Amino acid sequence: MSTGSSISCRSRMAYGGVDIALLCLVVLYVVSAVANGRPVSWTIMSGALPYILLYAAARLCFCLADRWLQIIAYAVLCLWTVYESALGLSQLLGFAVSGHAGFPMTGTFFNPGPFGGLVASGMSCAAVYLFRYRGLLSGKVRSEGSLAGYAMLVLSTVTVIAGILVLPASMSRAGWVGLCTALAIYVYRETSALNWMKHHRWLTAAVCAVCIALAAGAFLLKRDSALGRLHIWEMELRAISESPVIGYGPGLAMGAYGHAQEEYFAGRERPEQRVRVAGCPEYAFNEYLKTGMETGVAGLAISVLAVFMAVAGLLRKGSVLGYAMIAFAVYSFFSYPLSIPSTACLAVLLLAASGKECRSASGTSLWTVTSSALLAACVLTAQSRELRKEAEKEYASVRQWVGMELYEDAAEELAPLYGELQHDAGYLYDYGYSLYRSGEYVKGIEVLTRGAEISSDPMFRNITGRCLEALGDCDGAEKEYLTAHYMVPCRLYPLTLLMDMYISSGRTGDAVRTGETILAMPVNERHPAMSKMKRETEEKLVSLKNYGADN
């Protein structure tokens, strides 16, 4: 009886709920990759190996020295937040170059969204640290190592001030939601705010009204963007419902999104507002729904459960990192932090920090063996990852040839990179387009079809249609053009290609109807290409109608 209890205790120390949930998630990803049988899935899985190894190694370290590593991890997160904030301010003031031409402040990221999410995560735990240990400043609280405590208070103060300076300028609504959620949970759990609210009901109501007004203002500030985000989530839920058991496979989420959106608009006429906000996002803008698209409903549920258990574990230990985890988890609902290596590493470390400290040799040994096995796997796949990096460098140098319209040379140089870069939608488009312009239509269709599997961009369908048209398959080309149109119905280009094909094949009536549809579509006058296409369509319609009148 006692032996069984001892084994059970050691087992709990070796593996926790988060560990088991993440292990189940990895298994689901492997099952989905095998079941769907797409080569790109294995490329994505091999790219995830270093993160799995990082989790196991970090979990082992937290097992051995949880208390000190919690402090070190918190200090590193604060320093990282301060650095990003300082860089963002220098970009805003013109002393450094932003990572995106359309935004003045991005930090080390290519977009202000991930920047705002990181700042919100750092601010969340720094603010909680200040609230918890503010007694050190007044002298009411004394503790051993007070010098280190004062240093951490100073670092926390600097982090909060830096965040306050840059978070509003980042325009990251997701960051604000994450920060406010984390602080609200802190107030609920660790203060007597609820009692205060009961005795100040009118003031509480006024504060709630102000918060609602601010939330409505944030929504109206970028209304189309917010509606577009809701539309994206609906399409992702539709994609999950199409394959709820095993999903579409790792790396195929956005291709599934494009298919779901095409079916949505092809099914029946939709409101103009929906047409206006529909696009072809490069990212899922919801890490949980992305997991659901790739692995099915079970993967979606397990990912949410893993995050919930990680937050509960950190809060149970009293770690301020728990509030960073809350902000990060909320932010992940609106953005794509796991698609960025630095923030993906932050997520891995926060998850690893949530586990219990190992107090037995068996628990430590188990994590040592796990880390060693994963390290061996990473070493075995290191060559393929190195080849992939070399291919990415080569692609970056060859890419300019496409812009210079040296398509035959570009196709020749891009061909050897196909095996290593079949997960890169940009590469597949450039290679497929170069093949089309070089007259290699059959090979171009093969490459572009692979691109359509991993991307929601209708341009893959447009160029596939042009390849089919060049091969004389007008029915196949028509199908591709219509698919591209329904994927993003506010774009004119697929219908202009369809109209031109109808004209060249002598289908004048179909060409006229398509042209009238194009003219009825709203056009953003600030978009010169769309205005030009509409003018050209009008001229073609006039010619067709005059030709019909003459005959």
Backbone torsions as a table, in degrees:
resi	resn	phi	psi	omega
1	MET	NA	-46.7	179.9
2	SER	-68.6	-35.2	178.9
3	THR	-63.5	-43.0	178.5
4	GLY	-61.2	-40.5	179.4
5	SER	-64.1	-40.4	-179.6
6	SER	-62.7	-44.2	-179.7
7	ILE	-64.0	-42.4	179.2
8	SER	-60.8	-41.3	-179.9
9	CYS	-64.0	-45.1	-179.6
10	ARG	-64.1	-37.6	179.4
11	SER	-62.1	-42.2	179.3
12	ARG	-64.7	-35.0	-180.0
13	MET	-72.0	-31.5	-177.6
14	ALA	-74.9	-47.0	-177.8
15	TYR	-125.7	134.6	176.2
16	GLY	-110.6	-177.4	-178.8
17	GLY	-61.9	-40.9	179.9
18	VAL	-64.3	-41.9	179.8
19	ASP	-59.8	-46.4	-178.1
20	ILE	-66.1	-41.5	179.6
21	ALA	-62.6	-44.6	180.0
22	LEU	-66.7	-37.5	176.5
23	LEU	-62.1	-43.9	177.0
24	CYS	-61.4	-37.8	179.8
25	LEU	-65.8	-41.3	177.3
26	VAL	-62.1	-43.3	178.5
27	VAL	-60.7	-42.9	178.4
28	LEU	-61.8	-39.9	178.2
29	TYR	-62.9	-42.7	179.3
30	VAL	-64.4	-44.9	179.1
31	VAL	-60.3	-44.2	179.9
32	SER	-64.2	-40.3	178.8
33	ALA	-63.4	-43.1	179.8
34	VAL	-66.6	-45.5	-175.2
35	ALA	-66.5	-37.7	-178.1
36	ASN	-85.6	-24.6	170.3
37	GLY	64.9	34.2	178.0
38	ARG	-99.8	130.5	-179.5
39	PRO	-58.3	-32.8	-177.4
40	VAL	-61.9	-29.0	-178.1
41	SER	-63.4	-37.6	-179.7
42	TRP	-72.5	-29.9	174.0
43	THR	-64.4	-43.5	178.0
44	ILE	-64.3	-42.0	-179.1
45	MET	-64.3	-41.3	178.7
46	SER	-66.6	-32.2	176.2
47	GLY	-69.0	-22.1	179.4
48	ALA	-85.0	-14.3	-177.4
49	LEU	-55.5	-46.4	179.2
50	PRO	-58.7	-34.1	178.6
51	TYR	-69.8	-37.6	177.1
52	ILE	-65.1	-41.5	176.9
53	LEU	-63.6	-41.7	178.5
54	LEU	-59.9	-41.5	178.9
55	TYR	-62.1	-47.3	-177.9
56	ALA	-63.6	-42.7	-179.7
57	ALA	-66.7	-42.8	179.0
58	ALA	-66.1	-37.0	178.4
59	ARG	-63.4	-40.0	177.5
60	LEU	-63.0	-44.4	-179.7
61	CYS	-63.6	-42.2	178.2
62	PHE	-67.5	-30.3	175.8
63	CYS	-62.2	-41.1	-174.2
64	LEU	-79.4	-37.0	-175.1
65	ALA	-146.3	66.8	-173.9
66	ASP	-63.2	-45.3	-173.3
67	ARG	-61.6	-49.8	-176.5
68	TRP	-71.9	-35.7	179.7
69	LEU	-69.7	-31.0	174.3
70	GLN	-59.8	-43.6	179.8
71	ILE	-66.4	-44.5	-179.6
72	ILE	-64.1	-44.0	179.6
73	ALA	-61.7	-40.7	178.2
74	TYR	-63.3	-44.8	179.9
75	ALA	-62.4	-41.4	179.4
76	VAL	-63.9	-42.1	178.8
77	LEU	-63.2	-40.5	178.0
78	CYS	-64.5	-45.5	179.6
79	LEU	-62.8	-39.2	178.2
80	TRP	-64.4	-42.3	178.9
81	THR	-63.4	-43.2	179.0
82	VAL	-63.4	-42.6	179.5
83	TYR	-62.0	-47.8	179.5
84	GLU	-61.5	-40.2	180.0
85	SER	-65.4	-42.8	179.1
86	ALA	-63.5	-42.1	178.2
87	LEU	-65.4	-40.5	178.0
88	GLY	-62.0	-41.7	177.6
89	LEU	-63.4	-41.1	179.6
90	SER	-65.7	-33.8	175.4
91	GLN	-68.0	-40.2	180.0
92	LEU	-64.7	-35.3	-179.2
93	LEU	-86.7	-3.6	176.3
94	GLY	91.0	8.4	-179.6
95	PHE	-88.0	-13.1	178.2
96	ALA	-140.2	160.8	-176.8
97	VAL	-92.6	132.5	178.3
98	SER	-70.8	155.8	178.9
99	GLY	-78.6	-4.5	-179.2
100	HIS	-142.6	130.1	-176.9
101	ALA	-63.6	-25.2	-176.9
102	GLY	-87.9	-4.9	-177.0
103	PHE	-134.2	136.6	-177.0
104	PRO	-77.2	-15.2	-173.1
105	MET	-141.4	119.1	177.9
106	THR	-138.3	-5.1	-174.8
107	GLY	64.7	-138.6	177.7
108	THR	-86.3	1.9	-177.7
109	PHE	-92.3	172.5	179.1
110	PHE	-97.8	5.1	-176.2
111	ASN	-155.5	144.4	-179.4
112	PRO	-70.5	-15.5	179.6
113	GLY	-62.3	-59.1	177.0
114	PRO	-59.1	-34.5	177.5
115	PHE	-60.3	-48.7	179.6
116	GLY	-64.6	-35.8	178.7
117	GLY	-65.4	-41.1	178.2
118	LEU	-65.7	-45.1	179.4
119	VAL	-60.3	-41.4	179.3
120	ALA	-63.1	-39.8	179.2
121	SER	-64.5	-45.5	178.8
122	GLY	-65.3	-41.6	179.0
123	MET	-63.0	-38.0	-175.8
124	SER	-58.8	-53.3	-176.8
125	CYS	-74.4	-29.0	177.5
126	ALA	-67.3	-41.4	179.2
127	ALA	-65.0	-41.3	178.3
128	VAL	-64.3	-40.6	178.1
129	TYR	-60.0	-42.6	179.5
130	LEU	-63.7	-43.7	179.7
131	PHE	-63.8	-40.9	-177.1
132	ARG	-67.0	-44.3	-170.1
133	TYR	-111.3	24.1	179.0
134	ARG	-64.7	-19.8	178.6
135	GLY	-63.7	-23.9	177.4
136	LEU	-63.0	-34.3	-178.4
137	LEU	-70.2	-37.0	-178.7
138	SER	-85.0	-8.7	-179.1
139	GLY	84.3	1.8	-179.7
140	LYS	-73.4	-24.9	-178.9
141	VAL	-118.7	128.7	176.7
142	ARG	-122.6	142.2	179.5
143	SER	-147.8	162.8	176.3
144	GLU	-66.2	147.3	-178.2
145	GLY	66.4	40.4	-176.2
146	SER	-62.2	-29.6	178.4
147	LEU	-61.9	-44.7	177.1
148	ALA	-64.7	-36.1	177.8
149	GLY	-63.6	-42.3	177.1
150	TYR	-63.8	-39.9	179.6
151	ALA	-62.4	-40.8	178.9
152	MET	-68.0	-34.8	175.9
153	LEU	-64.7	-42.0	178.2
154	VAL	-62.1	-45.9	179.2
155	LEU	-61.7	-40.7	179.0
156	SER	-64.6	-41.9	179.5
157	THR	-62.4	-46.2	178.9
158	VAL	-61.1	-40.1	179.8
159	THR	-62.3	-45.7	-179.2
160	VAL	-65.4	-44.3	-179.7
161	ILE	-63.2	-44.8	179.3
162	ALA	-61.5	-41.2	178.7
163	GLY	-64.5	-41.0	178.9
164	ILE	-61.3	-34.4	-178.7
165	LEU	-71.4	-36.1	-171.7
166	VAL	-104.9	-26.1	-175.4
167	LEU	-61.2	-42.9	176.6
168	PRO	-61.8	-38.4	-178.5
169	ALA	-70.9	-21.9	-179.9
170	SER	-73.0	-16.7	-178.8
171	MET	58.1	28.7	-178.7
172	SER	-92.3	97.6	178.8
173	ARG	-67.4	-34.6	178.5
174	ALA	-63.8	-37.9	177.1
175	GLY	-62.4	-42.9	178.9
176	TRP	-64.0	-41.9	179.9
177	VAL	-63.0	-42.3	178.6
178	GLY	-62.8	-44.8	179.4
179	LEU	-62.4	-48.7	-178.2
180	CYS	-64.2	-37.5	178.2
181	THR	-64.1	-45.1	179.9
182	ALA	-61.3	-44.9	-178.5
183	LEU	-69.5	-35.1	177.9
184	ALA	-64.5	-40.1	178.4
185	ILE	-67.4	-36.9	176.2
186	TYR	-62.1	-46.8	-179.7
187	VAL	-60.1	-41.3	-179.2
188	TYR	-67.0	-42.4	-173.4
189	ARG	-82.5	-37.5	-165.3
190	GLU	-119.3	7.5	177.4
191	THR	-130.5	174.0	177.8
192	SER	-100.0	31.9	-176.0
193	ALA	-62.2	-33.7	-178.3
194	LEU	-63.3	-41.4	177.1
195	ASN	-63.9	-41.5	178.8
196	TRP	-62.0	-41.2	-179.1
197	MET	-64.6	-34.0	179.2
198	LYS	-65.6	-31.0	-178.9
199	HIS	-93.3	-4.6	179.1
200	HIS	-133.5	59.9	-172.3
201	ARG	-65.8	-40.2	-178.5
202	TRP	-67.1	-41.5	178.2
203	LEU	-66.4	-38.1	177.3
204	THR	-63.2	-41.7	178.4
205	ALA	-63.2	-39.3	179.5
206	ALA	-65.4	-41.5	178.1
207	VAL	-63.8	-42.3	178.2
208	CYS	-61.9	-40.5	178.7
209	ALA	-62.8	-41.3	178.1
210	VAL	-63.9	-41.5	179.4
211	CYS	-62.9	-42.0	178.5
212	ILE	-64.2	-40.8	178.7
213	ALA	-63.6	-41.1	178.3
214	LEU	-65.0	-39.8	178.6
215	ALA	-64.6	-41.4	177.7
216	ALA	-64.9	-38.5	177.7
217	GLY	-64.4	-41.1	177.7
218	ALA	-63.3	-36.1	177.9
219	PHE	-67.5	-45.3	-177.5
220	LEU	-72.8	-23.5	-179.4
221	LEU	-59.8	-41.0	177.5
222	LYS	-133.6	67.0	-170.8
223	ARG	-62.3	-48.8	-178.9
224	ASP	-62.4	-36.2	178.2
225	SER	-64.4	-42.9	179.2
226	ALA	-65.9	-43.6	177.8
227	LEU	-64.8	-36.9	177.4
228	GLY	-62.8	-37.9	178.1
229	ARG	-64.9	-41.6	176.9
230	LEU	-63.5	-38.4	178.2
231	HIS	-64.5	-41.5	178.2
232	ILE	-59.1	-45.9	-179.5
233	TRP	-62.3	-39.5	179.2
234	GLU	-63.5	-42.7	179.1
235	MET	-64.2	-36.6	178.9
236	GLU	-67.8	-38.0	175.8
237	LEU	-65.0	-37.5	175.7
238	ARG	-63.7	-40.2	178.6
239	ALA	-64.0	-41.4	178.6
240	ILE	-62.7	-40.4	-178.9
241	SER	-65.8	-22.7	178.9
242	GLU	-74.7	-29.5	178.9
243	SER	-141.7	72.0	-171.7
244	PRO	-77.8	-16.0	-173.5
245	VAL	-88.4	-53.2	-177.1
246	ILE	-117.0	-3.3	-178.9
247	GLY	70.7	-167.1	-177.5
248	TYR	-99.3	-13.1	179.6
249	GLY	109.7	153.5	179.3
250	PRO	-58.4	133.3	177.0
251	GLY	85.8	-3.4	-174.6
252	LEU	-109.4	13.1	-175.0
253	ALA	-63.4	-45.6	-174.1
254	MET	-74.7	-27.6	171.8
255	GLY	-64.8	-40.4	175.8
256	ALA	-63.6	-37.8	177.8
257	TYR	-61.0	-47.4	-179.4
258	GLY	-60.1	-40.3	178.7
259	HIS	-65.1	-42.8	179.9
260	ALA	-63.5	-40.4	-178.9
261	GLN	-70.3	-36.8	177.5
262	GLU	-62.7	-43.5	178.6
263	GLU	-66.0	-35.7	-179.1
264	TYR	-63.2	-46.9	-177.4
265	PHE	-81.7	-25.8	178.5
266	ALA	-76.5	-23.5	-176.7
267	GLY	-63.6	-45.9	178.6
268	ARG	-164.5	171.3	-178.6
269	GLU	-68.3	134.1	-177.4
270	ARG	-112.1	159.9	179.8
271	PRO	-58.5	148.3	-178.2
272	GLU	-59.5	-33.8	179.3
273	GLN	-62.5	-38.4	177.7
274	ARG	-66.8	-41.4	178.9
275	VAL	-61.8	-39.8	-176.4
276	ARG	-67.2	-37.5	-174.8
277	VAL	-90.1	-10.4	-178.6
278	ALA	-71.4	136.9	178.9
279	GLY	-144.7	-162.6	178.6
280	CYS	-125.9	77.7	-175.2
281	PRO	-62.8	144.5	176.8
282	GLU	-80.4	-27.1	-179.2
283	TYR	-122.2	163.0	-176.1
284	ALA	-77.0	-22.7	-177.7
285	PHE	58.3	26.1	172.7
286	ASN	-170.8	104.6	-174.3
287	GLU	-65.5	-30.9	-179.3
288	TYR	-70.1	-45.5	178.7
289	LEU	-68.9	-31.6	175.5
290	LYS	-62.4	-44.1	176.3
291	THR	-60.6	-39.8	177.6
292	GLY	-62.6	-40.9	178.2
293	MET	-65.2	-34.4	-175.6
294	GLU	-84.7	-30.9	-174.1
295	THR	-125.5	-5.7	180.0
296	GLY	97.5	-176.2	-176.5
297	VAL	-62.5	-37.8	-179.6
298	ALA	-62.0	-41.9	178.5
299	GLY	-64.7	-39.2	176.9
300	LEU	-61.3	-47.0	-178.7
301	ALA	-65.0	-41.1	-178.5
302	ILE	-68.4	-37.3	179.1
303	SER	-64.4	-41.6	177.0
304	VAL	-64.9	-42.6	179.8
305	LEU	-62.9	-41.7	179.8
306	ALA	-61.2	-43.6	179.7
307	VAL	-66.1	-43.0	179.6
308	PHE	-60.5	-44.8	-179.8
309	MET	-67.6	-34.7	178.4
310	ALA	-65.9	-43.5	177.2
311	VAL	-62.2	-45.9	-180.0
312	ALA	-61.8	-41.0	179.7
313	GLY	-64.5	-43.0	179.2
314	LEU	-67.2	-42.4	179.4
315	LEU	-67.4	-35.1	178.5
316	ARG	-64.2	-34.8	178.5
317	LYS	-79.9	-7.8	-178.3
318	GLY	78.4	16.9	-178.5
319	SER	-80.2	134.1	176.9
320	VAL	-68.2	-17.7	176.5
321	LEU	-62.3	-19.8	176.9
322	GLY	-59.6	-35.8	-179.8
323	TYR	-77.3	-30.0	171.4
324	ALA	-65.4	-38.9	178.2
325	MET	-64.2	-38.9	177.9
326	ILE	-62.7	-49.1	179.7
327	ALA	-60.2	-42.9	-179.4
328	PHE	-65.3	-41.2	-179.1
329	ALA	-64.7	-41.9	178.4
330	VAL	-67.5	-43.1	179.1
331	TYR	-61.4	-36.2	-179.8
332	SER	-64.9	-19.8	177.5
333	PHE	-72.0	-19.8	-175.7
334	PHE	-114.4	-10.6	-170.4
335	SER	-140.6	-156.7	-171.5
336	TYR	-137.3	52.5	-176.6
337	PRO	-64.1	-26.6	-178.8
338	LEU	-77.0	-6.6	175.2
339	SER	-89.9	-2.3	179.9
340	ILE	-114.8	122.3	-172.9
341	PRO	-52.5	-44.4	-175.0
342	SER	-66.3	-46.0	180.0
343	THR	-74.8	-26.9	173.3
344	ALA	-65.0	-39.9	176.5
345	CYS	-63.8	-38.4	176.9
346	LEU	-60.9	-43.8	178.6
347	ALA	-60.8	-42.6	-180.0
348	VAL	-61.3	-45.2	-178.1
349	LEU	-67.3	-38.8	177.7
350	LEU	-64.9	-40.0	177.3
351	LEU	-64.5	-42.3	-179.7
352	ALA	-65.4	-34.6	-178.1
353	ALA	-70.2	-14.4	-175.5
354	SER	-80.6	-13.7	-176.8
355	GLY	-76.0	163.2	179.7
356	LYS	-78.1	156.8	177.0
357	GLU	-73.8	134.2	178.8
358	CYS	-76.7	127.3	179.6
359	ARG	-114.5	15.9	179.2
360	SER	-136.9	152.7	179.7
361	ALA	-64.3	-33.4	-178.0
362	SER	-65.3	-40.1	179.3
363	GLY	-64.6	-44.9	179.4
364	THR	-64.7	-41.5	-179.5
365	SER	-63.7	-39.0	-179.2
366	LEU	-62.6	-44.7	178.8
367	TRP	-70.4	-30.6	175.8
368	THR	-64.6	-45.2	178.7
369	VAL	-63.6	-42.7	179.4
370	THR	-60.9	-46.3	179.6
371	SER	-63.4	-40.4	-179.5
372	SER	-64.6	-41.2	179.4
373	ALA	-64.9	-42.4	178.8
374	LEU	-67.7	-36.9	176.7
375	LEU	-61.9	-42.1	177.9
376	ALA	-61.6	-41.5	178.6
377	ALA	-63.5	-40.4	178.6
378	CYS	-65.3	-39.1	178.6
379	VAL	-64.7	-41.3	-179.2
380	LEU	-65.8	-30.7	-179.6
381	THR	-99.4	4.9	-177.4
382	ALA	-63.4	-37.7	-177.9
383	GLN	-63.2	-42.4	179.7
384	SER	-65.5	-37.1	178.1
385	ARG	-69.2	-35.5	177.5
386	GLU	-67.1	-40.6	176.5
387	LEU	-62.5	-36.4	179.2
388	ARG	-66.2	-41.3	178.1
389	LYS	-63.8	-41.5	177.8
390	GLU	-63.3	-39.6	178.5
391	ALA	-64.8	-38.3	178.2
392	GLU	-64.0	-39.4	176.8
393	LYS	-64.7	-42.6	179.6
394	GLU	-64.3	-41.1	178.5
395	TYR	-62.4	-40.8	-180.0
396	ALA	-61.3	-34.7	-179.6
397	SER	-79.3	-32.0	-178.2
398	VAL	-82.0	-23.6	-173.8
399	ARG	-55.8	-33.5	-178.0
400	GLN	-65.5	-23.4	178.9
401	TRP	-65.8	-31.7	176.7
402	VAL	-65.2	-43.5	177.5
403	GLY	-63.4	-29.2	178.6
404	MET	-86.4	2.2	178.0
405	GLU	64.8	28.2	173.2
406	LEU	-93.3	69.0	-167.7
407	TYR	-70.4	-39.0	-179.5
408	GLU	-65.2	-43.1	177.4
409	ASP	-64.7	-41.6	-179.9
410	ALA	-63.3	-44.7	179.8
411	ALA	-61.2	-39.5	-179.9
412	GLU	-65.4	-39.6	-178.3
413	GLU	-78.9	-29.3	-178.4
414	LEU	-81.0	-23.1	-176.3
415	ALA	-56.6	-45.5	-178.2
416	PRO	-67.1	-14.0	-176.9
417	LEU	-89.8	-3.5	-172.1
418	TYR	-59.4	-44.2	-177.2
419	GLY	-63.0	-33.8	-176.4
420	GLU	-89.5	-22.4	-172.8
421	LEU	-118.3	23.4	-180.0
422	GLN	-70.8	-4.9	175.8
423	HIS	-94.4	-4.2	-174.6
424	ASP	-100.6	109.0	-177.0
425	ALA	-63.8	-37.4	179.2
426	GLY	-62.1	-43.9	178.2
427	TYR	-62.9	-46.1	-177.3
428	LEU	-62.3	-36.6	178.4
429	TYR	-68.8	-48.6	-179.0
430	ASP	-60.6	-41.8	179.6
431	TYR	-67.4	-46.1	179.4
432	GLY	-63.2	-40.3	179.6
433	TYR	-67.7	-38.8	177.8
434	SER	-63.7	-40.1	176.8
435	LEU	-63.3	-41.1	177.8
436	TYR	-61.1	-47.8	-178.3
437	ARG	-70.2	-20.0	177.4
438	SER	-88.8	-2.6	179.1
439	GLY	87.3	6.1	179.0
440	GLU	-92.9	73.1	-168.6
441	TYR	-69.7	-41.8	-177.2
442	VAL	-64.5	-46.6	177.7
443	LYS	-64.8	-37.7	177.8
444	GLY	-60.7	-41.3	179.2
445	ILE	-62.9	-41.0	179.7
446	GLU	-61.0	-45.7	-178.5
447	VAL	-68.5	-43.6	-178.1
448	LEU	-67.1	-33.1	176.5
449	THR	-64.5	-39.6	175.5
450	ARG	-62.1	-40.1	179.2
451	GLY	-64.3	-38.6	179.5
452	ALA	-66.4	-22.6	178.4
453	GLU	-71.5	-26.0	-174.7
454	ILE	-115.5	1.2	-176.6
455	SER	-135.0	150.1	175.9
456	SER	-95.9	7.5	-177.5
457	ASP	-75.9	121.4	-178.9
458	PRO	-69.8	-9.5	179.5
459	MET	-62.5	-28.4	174.9
460	PHE	-61.1	-40.9	179.7
461	ARG	-70.5	-39.2	179.7
462	ASN	-59.9	-47.9	-176.8
463	ILE	-73.1	-32.6	172.7
464	THR	-60.4	-41.6	177.0
465	GLY	-61.8	-39.8	179.2
466	ARG	-67.3	-36.3	175.7
467	CYS	-63.5	-46.0	179.7
468	LEU	-63.9	-39.6	177.9
469	GLU	-62.2	-41.9	178.9
470	ALA	-64.9	-29.1	177.9
471	LEU	-83.9	-2.4	178.7
472	GLY	89.5	5.4	179.3
473	ASP	-92.2	80.6	-176.2
474	CYS	-70.1	-34.6	178.3
475	ASP	-64.2	-43.8	177.2
476	GLY	-64.3	-39.5	178.7
477	ALA	-65.2	-41.3	178.5
478	GLU	-59.8	-42.8	179.2
479	LYS	-61.7	-43.3	-179.9
480	GLU	-65.4	-42.4	179.8
481	TYR	-64.1	-41.7	179.1
482	LEU	-67.9	-38.2	176.2
483	THR	-60.9	-45.2	178.5
484	ALA	-61.6	-38.7	179.7
485	HIS	-64.0	-45.1	-177.7
486	TYR	-74.3	-23.5	176.8
487	MET	-63.2	-42.3	175.8
488	VAL	-137.9	85.9	-168.4
489	PRO	-70.2	-6.8	178.8
490	CYS	-87.4	-3.8	-178.4
491	ARG	-91.9	140.8	-177.9
492	LEU	-87.2	-27.1	-168.1
493	TYR	-56.3	-46.3	-179.9
494	PRO	-59.9	-38.6	-179.4
495	LEU	-72.5	-32.3	175.7
496	THR	-66.8	-37.7	175.3
497	LEU	-64.1	-41.6	179.2
498	LEU	-63.8	-42.3	179.3
499	MET	-63.1	-43.6	179.1
500	ASP	-62.2	-38.1	178.8
501	MET	-66.9	-40.8	177.5
502	TYR	-61.5	-40.5	-179.7
503	ILE	-64.8	-46.2	-176.8
504	SER	-68.1	-26.0	-179.6
505	SER	-95.8	4.1	175.6
506	GLY	82.1	12.0	179.7
507	ARG	-90.8	73.3	-171.6
508	THR	-64.1	-41.5	-179.3
509	GLY	-61.7	-44.5	177.8
510	ASP	-64.3	-37.3	179.7
511	ALA	-64.8	-41.4	179.8
512	VAL	-65.1	-45.1	179.7
513	ARG	-62.6	-41.2	178.1
514	THR	-65.4	-41.3	178.5
515	GLY	-62.7	-40.4	178.0
516	GLU	-65.6	-35.6	175.7
517	THR	-63.0	-42.0	179.6
518	ILE	-62.9	-44.3	-178.5
519	LEU	-66.5	-26.8	180.0
520	ALA	-79.8	-12.6	-177.7
521	MET	-80.0	139.2	178.3
522	PRO	-69.5	145.3	-178.2
523	VAL	-128.7	135.4	173.5
524	ASN	-76.2	112.0	-176.2
525	GLU	-63.7	-19.8	178.4
526	ARG	-80.4	-2.2	178.7
527	HIS	-104.0	97.0	-172.9
528	PRO	-61.4	-34.4	-178.2
529	ALA	-64.5	-41.3	179.9
530	MET	-67.3	-40.7	178.4
531	SER	-62.7	-39.8	178.8
532	LYS	-64.8	-44.0	179.3
533	MET	-61.9	-37.6	-179.1
534	LYS	-69.2	-39.9	177.4
535	ARG	-63.7	-43.4	179.9
536	GLU	-64.4	-38.0	177.9
537	THR	-63.9	-41.8	178.8
538	GLU	-61.7	-41.6	178.5
539	GLU	-64.3	-41.5	178.8
540	LYS	-64.7	-39.1	178.7
541	LEU	-63.2	-42.9	178.7
542	VAL	-60.4	-43.5	179.8
543	SER	-63.7	-42.8	-179.4
544	LEU	-65.0	-41.3	-178.9
545	LYS	-70.1	-37.5	176.4
546	ASN	-64.8	-40.8	178.7
547	TYR	-63.0	-40.7	179.0
548	GLY	-66.1	-36.3	179.3
549	ALA	-68.4	-37.2	-179.5
550	ASP	-70.0	-27.1	-178.5
551	ASN	-101.9	NA	NA
